[in-house]
């Protein structure tokens, strides 16, 4: 339940992670057009349209990761019960989002079909979410180890 003790940056980070998970799930459910819209590249879109399992497998893994990250954000925000290794998880989640946000240029050669618009927009989103997780984690650091909710 949202109250004055809830950590707003972690709550927002969790909501954005959940939205990203849903967007990825939409790609699985709605196929090639969604992969194209979100900038995953023509190859992924064509594989999805051809029924190749690769896009579904890769995207399902991303859905699962983003869902877990959302749950950790909700836990850190004191919306749900404390999850195990909460401090470690929130630091790792913050770090991964921030590194993805600022280090996208290193990934471009591995995914040449992705548009520059995809890289800029997705990187800014990742950076913003990472900052939310980092700020929220910092704000709640001393209370994250408490067992009482």
N, C-alpha and C positions, 0 to 999 in steps of 0.2 A: 504494500500500500504506500502511495506517495505521501510523504509528510515532510516536515521541516528537516528531518535528519537525512532525507534522501539526497544523494549526491547528483546534482543536475548534470554536470559534464559526463559522468559515467552513464547516466540514464540516456542522455542524448546519443552518446557513442553506441550504446547498446541498441537503441532504436535504429540508428543508421546501419549498424551491422545487420540487424534483422531485415531492414529494407533491402540491403544488398543481397542477402540470402534469398529473399523473395524474388528479386530481379533475376538472379541466376536460376532459380527454380522455374521462372517464367520461360527462360531460354530452353530448358528441357521440355516443358509442356507445349510451347508454341513454336519451337523449331527455328529453322533457318532465318526467318525474318527478324526474330528477336536477337539471334546471335549477330546479325548484320547491324541492327539498330544500336546495340550496345558496343559495337566496334570490335567484336571478337575475330573478325576476318572472314573473308570469303571461303577459305578452306574449311573452317569450322562449320560455317553455314551449310556448305554443300555436303559435308559429311553427315550433318544432322538430317538434312533432307533425304539423303541416301539410306538412312537407317543405320549408319555406322555407329557402333556403341561408344566409340572414343569420346565424342563431345559430351554424351550423357555421363560417362564415368568421371571425366575430369570435372565437369560442372557439378556433379553430385558431391564430389569431394569438397569443392569450394562451398557448396550449400551447407554441408556438415560443419566445416571449419567456422564459417561465419555465424552459424547458429550457436555453436559452443561459445564463440567470442561474445555474442549477444548475451548469452546466459551469464557469462562471467561479468560483463558490464552491469547487468541487472543485480547480480549478487553484490558486486562492489558498491552499487548505488543503494544497497539495503532494501531492494524491492522484493527479492527472493532470498531464501536461506543462503548462508555462507557456503560457498563451494570449496572443495579442497585446493590447496596451494594457490589461494586467491591472490596473494601478493605477487608471487612468481608469474602466474598467468597474466595478470594485468600489466606487469612490466613487459613481458614478452609480446603481448598483443599491441601495446602502445608502440613498442620498438619496431615490430614488423610493419605496422601501418605507416609509421614515420619513414622507415627505410624504403618502403615501397613508394611512398610519396615523393621523396627526394632522389631516389636512386633509379628512377624509371629509365633513364638514358642507358643504363647498363643492360636493361632487359630488351630494349628495342631490337638489337640484332637477332635475338632468339625468337622474336615474333614479328617478322618483317611485314606481314600482311595487316597488322593493326595500324589504324590511321593515327596521324599525329594528334588529331582531335581526341581520339580515344586516350592516348597517352597523357595528354595535358589534363583533360577533364578527370579521368580516373585517378591520376596522381594527386591532383588538388583535393579530390574527395578523400582519398586515403590519408593524405597529410592532415586534413581537417579532423577526420575521425581519430587519427593517432594522437593529435594534440588534445582532443576531448578526453580520450582514455588517460593520457599522461597527466593532464591537469587534475582530472578526477581521482586518479590514483594518488597523486601527491596530496590532494586535499584530505583524502580518507586514510592515509598511510597508517596513522596511529590507531585507528579504529578497526582496520581490516583484520587484525589478529584477535580481536575480542570475540568471544564465543556467544555473548548475549546479543540478541537482535533487538 
